Amino acid sequence: TYVPPVNFGYVEAQIFRSGQPNERNFPFIETLKLKTVIVLSPDPPQPNFMDLLEENGIKLEHLIPLDPSQNQTEMVTEGIIVQALKILLNPDYYPVLVCCTVGRHRTGTIIGCLRKLQNWNLTAILDEYRRYAGNKQRLENEQFIELFDTELVSVPPNTTIL
């Protein structure tokens, strides 16, 4: 049976989001035929997940390096957002999965900023963020999305999602 990871969702054709997959989710993940996984968690991915990526030739983009001095609930930085968006806008990385520990806050902030680039209205962006965050939405993430400067992101000419 195929079991998607927690908070799994389709963002766009070839772009997916979720919490970090576990072994139970691996058969489902394999059906996505991923080329890239963006991991936004401060902790390195579990060894068995790393094995799955290696066995399937999936490139790992770990955009929040392990830093024991940082608070693990700290928000994603503007630089990390821009790095992730460069990947999400470039079809050379597709199909791509964006994930963090539970697929709520870090992933939601990245996807919210992507939606802003896609000219979604703020109400729709925050509605999507809240659907995945449940009752744990964070005002600071919503404010970050609202104030995110889309001019920081250069859009590659081959992008297909804008």
C-alpha positions, 0 to 999 in steps of 0.5 A: 500500500502507498501511504503519503507522508504527513501533510503531503500535498501537490503544489504544482505539476511536478512540485510536492510538499510534505513532512519528512517521509519515514519508511512507511512512506517510501513506496509512495515517495518512489512513485513520484519519481523525484529528481530533487528533495529540499529538506528544510529541517535543522537536523540531517535526514534519517539514514534510511531516508538518505539511503532511499535518495541515494538508491533512486538517484535523488539529489538532496538539497539540505538548506538548513544546516545542522547548527546546535547553537540555533533554536530548532523552531527558528524561522526560515531565513530570507536567504534560505527562502530565496535558495529554495525558490530558485530550485522550485522555479527551475524545471531542471530540478523537477519533480521536486519535494519540499519537506521539513519535520512536519510539513507545516511552518518551514515548508508552508513559508516557502510555499507561501512565498512561491504563491506570492511570486505566482501573484496569488492574493494574500488571503488565498496564500494564508488560507493554504498556509493555515490548512497545513499548519492547523491550529499551530499557525505562526503569526511571524510566518504569516507576516514573513510571507506578507512582507516577502520581497519577490524582487529578491528572486530572479526568475529563470527563463525556463520556469513553467509555473509563473 
